[in-house]
């Protein structure tokens, strides 16, 4: 197939540091290229890919200073995509909602993966207007606020099988990774670790939007004994960070659409203690890959039971359900279905991923 992958421009593909959507686009793109498909990646110019790269901006918006209004480079991105739409069998978009008017008028099939939360009040009327748009969810829980949208599939995220290897957990600490934001509850992670008598290491990004929360709520807690904030880390640093941890704390307080950090920990053989929110019950297997809890007290008690979780079983669950090869196979089925539904089956033989 001739496939266009359209990434947001906030981070490079893959990101140098924190970044969820762009990271998944990178893994998917590489698997599709490896399977022999002709892939064009629309992304920032500092992206690294085996696909053909088309870039409306030189650097990712978060690290560069070319643009003061992030909407403008995204509009240029979409113009580049749809001005050459006839080159593709399908266009796969990861750009929230900006593409919807253009998709309605596209001469070739399009599909969009929704990567964010869908429980905000403005989203439902927008998706009702574009009810014909084929969508992919990243968990079944993500769909709950808009069940009547044109969902074609749920495709769980995946990571390259060889990217991480299981660690020993001998570092003797609990880990927290992600964003320093109120919805991720780093303050609760610190509270759980302190009550459990365990040190905690925190590898996290502070977005400008979360700066006040970080300064007022989290920063004072970083002075507590046994709390270490190391900031954002690279992919190369994650294996040791997760693999040496006794467990990962994921005490979220929002309807998490997926939670890549959970499968990163599982790939490193590290069990997870997570609040029962959003996608958590779909991603985790309670008692096998960690513990799903409903309260802080339950989380504290779960820390003392982490030794019962087999690190090998955590890795086995990752291998069975959360590799990028499996993700690519799932998306190829979606592409084929959408193309056939719209009367534009691929000209080339449909190929899967090994």
C-alpha positions as CSV (number, residue, x, y, z in Angstrom):
1,X,0.0,0.0,0.0
2,X,0.9,3.6,-0.4
3,X,0.4,5.1,3.0
4,X,0.6,8.7,4.4
5,X,1.3,9.0,8.1
6,X,0.5,12.5,9.4
7,X,2.0,13.4,12.7
8,X,1.5,16.4,14.9
9,X,4.5,18.8,14.9
10,X,4.9,19.4,18.6
11,X,7.6,16.8,18.8
12,X,9.9,15.1,16.3
13,X,9.1,11.6,15.2
14,X,10.3,9.9,17.3
15,X,10.6,12.5,20.1
16,X,14.0,13.2,21.7
17,X,12.5,13.3,25.1
18,X,8.8,13.1,26.2
19,X,6.2,12.6,23.6
20,X,3.4,10.0,23.2
21,X,1.6,10.4,19.9
22,X,4.8,11.1,17.9
23,X,6.5,8.1,19.4
24,X,3.7,5.8,18.3
25,X,3.7,7.3,14.8
26,X,7.4,6.5,14.6
27,X,7.0,2.9,15.6
28,X,4.1,2.3,13.3
29,X,5.9,3.9,10.4
30,X,9.0,1.8,10.8
31,X,6.9,-1.4,11.0
32,X,5.0,-0.5,7.8
33,X,8.2,0.3,5.9
34,X,9.8,-3.0,7.2
35,X,6.8,-4.8,5.8
36,X,7.4,-3.4,2.3
37,X,4.8,-0.6,2.2
38,X,5.5,2.7,0.6
39,X,5.1,5.2,3.5
40,X,5.4,8.9,3.4
41,X,5.7,10.6,6.8
42,X,4.5,14.1,7.2
43,X,6.3,15.4,10.3
44,X,8.8,18.0,11.6
45,X,12.1,18.2,9.7
46,X,14.2,16.9,12.6
47,X,12.3,13.6,12.5
48,X,14.3,10.4,11.8
49,X,12.6,7.8,9.6
50,X,13.0,5.1,7.0
51,X,10.0,6.5,5.2
52,X,10.0,9.4,2.8
53,X,9.9,12.5,5.0
54,X,7.9,15.6,4.1
55,X,8.3,18.5,6.6
56,X,6.5,21.8,6.8
57,X,8.9,23.0,9.6
58,X,12.5,22.4,10.3
59,X,12.2,21.5,13.9
60,X,9.6,20.2,16.4
61,X,7.6,23.1,17.7
62,X,8.4,22.5,21.4
63,X,12.2,22.6,20.8
64,X,12.3,25.2,18.0
65,X,11.4,28.9,17.9
66,X,10.3,29.2,14.3
67,X,6.6,29.6,15.0
68,X,4.7,31.6,17.6
69,X,1.3,30.2,16.6
70,X,1.3,26.4,16.4
71,X,-1.9,26.3,14.3
72,X,-0.1,27.8,11.3
73,X,2.5,25.1,10.7
74,X,-0.2,22.5,11.2
75,X,-2.3,24.1,8.5
76,X,0.7,24.1,6.2
77,X,1.2,20.4,7.1
78,X,-2.3,19.5,6.1
79,X,-2.1,21.5,2.9
80,X,1.0,19.5,1.9
81,X,-0.8,16.2,2.7
82,X,-4.0,16.9,0.8
83,X,-2.4,18.6,-2.2
84,X,-0.8,15.3,-3.0
85,X,-3.6,13.0,-1.8
86,X,-3.7,11.1,-5.1
87,X,-0.3,9.7,-4.4
88,X,-1.7,7.5,-1.6
89,X,-4.0,4.5,-1.1
90,X,-4.9,5.8,2.4
91,X,-4.0,8.8,4.6
92,X,-3.7,8.1,8.3
93,X,-3.9,11.2,10.5
94,X,-2.8,11.7,14.1
95,X,-3.6,15.4,14.3
96,X,-6.6,15.7,16.6
97,X,-9.4,17.6,14.7
98,X,-7.8,20.1,12.3
99,X,-8.0,17.6,9.4
100,X,-11.7,17.0,9.6
101,X,-12.9,19.5,6.9
102,X,-10.2,18.3,4.5
103,X,-10.9,14.6,5.1
104,X,-14.6,15.2,4.2
105,X,-13.4,16.5,0.8
106,X,-10.5,14.1,0.2
107,X,-10.4,12.1,-3.0
108,X,-8.8,9.1,-1.2
109,X,-9.7,7.2,1.9
110,X,-8.7,8.7,5.3
111,X,-8.7,7.4,8.8
112,X,-7.8,9.2,12.1
113,X,-6.5,7.9,15.4
114,X,-7.8,9.8,18.4
115,X,-5.0,10.0,20.8
116,X,-6.4,12.3,23.5
117,X,-9.3,12.5,25.9
118,X,-12.8,12.7,24.5
119,X,-14.8,13.6,27.5
120,X,-14.5,17.4,27.0
121,X,-17.8,19.1,26.1
122,X,-16.9,20.5,22.7
123,X,-15.8,17.2,21.2
124,X,-19.2,15.4,20.9
125,X,-20.9,18.0,18.7
126,X,-17.8,18.2,16.5
127,X,-17.7,14.4,15.9
128,X,-21.5,14.5,15.3
129,X,-20.9,17.0,12.5
130,X,-18.2,14.7,10.9
131,X,-20.1,11.5,11.7
132,X,-18.8,9.9,8.5
133,X,-15.1,10.2,9.5
134,X,-13.5,6.7,10.1
135,X,-11.9,6.8,13.6
136,X,-9.6,4.5,15.6
137,X,-9.6,4.6,19.4
138,X,-6.6,3.6,21.5
139,X,-8.7,1.9,24.1
140,X,-12.4,1.0,24.4
141,X,-12.6,3.3,27.5
142,X,-11.6,6.3,25.4
143,X,-14.8,5.8,23.3
144,X,-17.2,6.0,26.2
145,X,-18.0,9.8,25.9
146,X,-18.7,9.5,22.2
147,X,-20.0,5.9,21.6
148,X,-21.8,6.8,18.3
149,X,-18.8,8.1,16.4
150,X,-17.7,6.1,13.4
151,X,-15.3,3.8,15.2
152,X,-13.6,1.3,13.0
153,X,-11.4,-0.4,15.6
154,X,-9.6,-0.1,18.9
155,X,-5.8,-0.4,18.3
156,X,-3.7,-0.6,21.4
157,X,-0.3,1.1,21.2
158,X,2.8,-1.0,20.7
159,X,6.6,-0.7,21.1
160,X,9.4,-2.5,19.2
161,X,10.0,-5.9,20.7
162,X,13.7,-5.4,21.0
163,X,13.6,-1.8,22.4
164,X,13.7,-2.8,26.0
165,X,14.8,-5.9,28.0
166,X,13.7,-7.1,31.4
167,X,15.5,-5.6,34.4
168,X,16.0,-7.0,37.9
169,X,14.2,-4.4,40.0
170,X,17.2,-4.3,42.3
171,X,17.4,-0.5,42.4
172,X,15.1,-0.6,45.4
173,X,13.0,2.3,44.4
174,X,9.5,3.0,43.0
175,X,9.3,4.9,39.7
176,X,7.0,7.6,38.3
177,X,7.2,8.7,34.7
178,X,5.2,11.0,32.4
179,X,4.0,14.6,33.0
180,X,4.1,16.6,36.2
181,X,0.4,17.4,35.8
182,X,-2.6,17.3,38.2
183,X,-4.2,14.5,36.1
184,X,-1.2,12.3,36.4
185,X,-1.0,12.9,40.2
186,X,2.7,12.9,40.9
187,X,1.9,14.3,44.4
188,X,-0.1,11.1,45.1
189,X,2.8,9.0,43.8
190,X,5.1,10.7,46.4
191,X,2.5,10.2,49.1
192,X,2.2,6.5,48.3
193,X,5.9,5.9,48.2
194,X,6.5,7.8,51.5
195,X,3.7,5.9,53.3
196,X,5.1,2.6,51.9
197,X,8.6,3.5,53.2
198,X,10.1,3.3,49.7
199,X,12.3,5.9,47.8
200,X,10.8,7.2,44.6
201,X,12.5,8.4,41.4
202,X,10.5,10.7,39.1
203,X,11.3,11.1,35.4
204,X,8.8,13.6,34.1
205,X,8.2,16.6,31.9
206,X,6.9,19.9,33.2
207,X,4.8,21.6,30.5
208,X,4.3,25.4,30.7
209,X,0.5,24.7,31.2
210,X,1.4,22.7,34.3
211,X,4.1,25.0,35.7
212,X,1.8,26.5,38.4
213,X,0.7,23.1,39.6
214,X,4.3,21.9,39.7
215,X,5.5,24.9,41.6
216,X,2.7,25.1,44.1
217,X,1.9,21.4,44.7
218,X,4.8,19.2,43.6
219,X,8.0,21.2,44.1
220,X,7.6,21.4,47.9
221,X,7.2,17.6,48.0
222,X,10.5,17.1,46.2
223,X,12.3,18.2,49.4
224,X,10.9,15.1,51.2
225,X,13.4,12.4,52.1
226,X,13.7,9.7,49.5
227,X,12.2,11.7,46.6
228,X,14.4,12.3,43.5
229,X,13.2,14.3,40.5
230,X,15.4,13.6,37.4
231,X,13.4,15.4,34.8
232,X,12.8,14.1,31.2
233,X,14.8,11.1,30.1
234,X,15.6,9.7,26.7
235,X,14.5,6.3,25.3
236,X,18.0,5.0,25.9
237,X,17.8,5.9,29.6
238,X,14.4,4.3,30.1
239,X,15.5,0.6,30.2
240,X,17.6,1.2,33.3
241,X,15.1,3.6,34.9
242,X,12.2,1.1,34.6
243,X,14.2,-2.1,34.8
244,X,15.9,-1.2,38.1
245,X,12.6,-0.1,39.7
246,X,10.7,-2.4,42.1
247,X,7.5,-1.0,40.5
248,X,5.9,1.8,38.6
249,X,3.3,4.1,40.3
250,X,0.6,5.3,37.9
251,X,-1.9,7.0,40.3
252,X,-3.8,8.9,37.6
253,X,-6.9,11.0,38.2
254,X,-8.4,11.3,34.7
255,X,-9.8,9.1,32.0
256,X,-6.4,8.0,30.6
257,X,-6.8,7.1,26.9
258,X,-4.0,4.6,27.0
259,X,-0.9,5.2,29.1
260,X,2.3,4.2,27.2
261,X,4.3,4.3,30.4
262,X,2.5,1.1,31.6
263,X,3.7,-0.9,28.6
264,X,7.2,0.5,28.8
265,X,7.4,-0.7,32.3
266,X,6.0,-4.1,31.4
267,X,8.5,-4.4,28.6
268,X,11.2,-4.0,31.2
269,X,9.6,-6.6,33.4
270,X,8.4,-4.0,36.0
271,X,5.0,-4.4,37.6
272,X,2.6,-1.4,37.8
273,X,0.4,-0.1,40.5
274,X,-2.3,2.0,38.8
275,X,-5.6,3.6,39.7
276,X,-8.7,2.2,38.1
277,X,-9.2,5.0,35.6
278,X,-9.7,5.0,31.8
279,X,-7.8,2.4,29.9
280,X,-6.0,0.9,33.0
281,X,-8.2,-2.3,33.3
282,X,-7.7,-2.9,29.5
283,X,-3.9,-2.6,29.6
284,X,-3.1,-4.2,32.9
285,X,-3.9,-7.7,34.2
286,X,-4.5,-7.4,37.9
287,X,-2.3,-9.8,39.8
288,X,-0.2,-10.6,36.8
289,X,1.3,-7.3,35.6
290,X,0.8,-5.4,38.8
291,X,-2.2,-4.2,40.8
292,X,-5.2,-2.1,39.9
293,X,-6.4,-0.1,42.9
294,X,-9.1,2.3,43.8
295,X,-7.6,4.2,46.7
296,X,-4.4,5.5,48.0
297,X,-4.6,3.0,50.9
298,X,-4.9,0.2,48.5
299,X,-1.9,1.4,46.5
300,X,0.2,1.6,49.7
301,X,-0.7,-2.0,50.5
302,X,0.0,-3.1,47.0
303,X,3.6,-1.9,47.2
304,X,4.3,-4.6,49.8
305,X,2.9,-7.3,47.4
306,X,5.0,-6.3,44.4
307,X,7.4,-9.1,45.1
308,X,4.6,-11.6,44.2
309,X,4.5,-10.4,40.6
310,X,6.7,-12.3,38.2
311,X,8.8,-9.9,36.1
312,X,9.0,-12.6,33.4
313,X,5.2,-12.6,33.3
314,X,5.1,-8.8,32.9
315,X,7.4,-9.2,29.9
316,X,5.3,-12.1,28.5
317,X,2.2,-9.9,28.6
318,X,4.0,-7.2,26.7
319,X,5.2,-9.6,24.0
320,X,1.8,-11.1,23.6
321,X,-0.2,-7.8,23.4
322,X,1.8,-4.6,23.0
323,X,4.5,-4.9,20.3
324,X,4.6,-2.5,17.4
325,X,4.4,-5.4,14.9
326,X,1.0,-6.3,16.4
327,X,0.0,-2.7,16.2
328,X,0.9,-2.4,12.6
329,X,-1.0,-5.6,11.7
330,X,-4.1,-4.1,13.4
331,X,-3.8,-0.9,11.5
332,X,-3.3,-2.6,8.1
333,X,-6.6,-4.4,8.7
334,X,-8.2,-1.0,9.4
335,X,-6.7,0.6,6.2
336,X,-8.0,-2.2,4.1
337,X,-11.5,-2.1,5.6
338,X,-11.7,1.7,5.2
339,X,-10.4,1.6,1.6
340,X,-12.9,-1.1,0.6
341,X,-15.8,0.7,2.4
342,X,-15.0,3.8,0.4
343,X,-14.8,2.0,-2.9
344,X,-11.1,2.5,-3.2
345,X,-9.4,-0.8,-2.5
346,X,-5.5,-0.6,-2.6
347,X,-4.0,-1.0,-6.1
348,X,-1.2,-3.1,-4.6
349,X,-1.5,-6.5,-3.0
350,X,-2.5,-6.2,0.7
351,X,0.5,-7.1,2.8
352,X,0.6,-7.7,6.5
353,X,3.4,-7.5,9.0
354,X,5.5,-10.4,10.2
